[in-house]
């Protein structure tokens, strides 16, 4: 268990949970609007490729992130992964070509590979073991919230756009 003050422990936990929620919100939001974007780029035939690419990207990058944490630590990868995911998600929303969309989707996958395992993996180093099941449950709830709100918000975007509001 860490000798870190409680406020710092819970600040890290809340920050990690919010980052994971934002990551799933972005990922599910982009997954929801991908068909519309691909139709706009006249690239609907690549729909399966974009979905498969995200899964294969995680498969490839998760072990790399695991190795990198041994050499550079968790904090830099959490920060870099969060920034990559945030910037790539924003650029994806303004993508005006299929190649740009694919590059941003790949970068989001890299950011996701950094955030997904590192936040939960850090908890045993800063919290007592008796608190871990509850904390993992709360993190799971944040992931579920991100999934729900990401899809919901992305589902409403075309409606808002048709009324000139988005």
HELIX and SHEET records of a PDB file:
HELIX    1   1 UNK A    6  UNK A   40  1                                  35    
HELIX    2   2 UNK A   44  UNK A   46  5                                   3    
HELIX    3   3 UNK A   47  UNK A   72  1                                  26    
HELIX    4   4 UNK A   74  UNK A   93  1                                  20    
HELIX    5   5 UNK A   98  UNK A  126  1                                  29    
HELIX    6   6 UNK A  129  UNK A  162  1                                  34    
END                                                                             
